């Protein structure tokens, strides 16, 4: 019996990228929260939104949910993300 082992990696290396600079403060910032839409995210993101505004002085928290929990974020979410100072992405089960 012969076993064939396949290599699932892409032939080329990943494209280089720069890490976004860390914010010095969340005061006055607009923070985006992108949920995968599973039930477990709602209460957690409710609490996180409150903390970001009340404890850290964020000006606004924008919450969006992906249309497909297992796929990358939708194009409209990526466009909206350009307006935010920071983004939190989360999953819940």
Phi, psi and omega in degrees: 000136180251135176250125178259125179257125180258143178261112184278358183283152179285147183295331181257156178287166179292146178293138180293151178213160178255138177286137179297145178294145180286137177289141177286330182205154175266356180301124179079000184274155171258123183247129175264139174239120180249118182258152174277355175090359178285155187303326184292350182273332190303303183294322179297313181289333172300311181294318180297317179302314179299315180298317182298321181278307187286322185264329185247359173075021177300141180285325184204148173236120180256122181248126178231154180237133177295150179283338180225114186298337184258359182255164174300166180300146179293156182302321180293327176293317179297323177294316179295328182298337179295341181270351186263153176276332179208160182222137173244125176247137183214159178235155178211143179230000000 
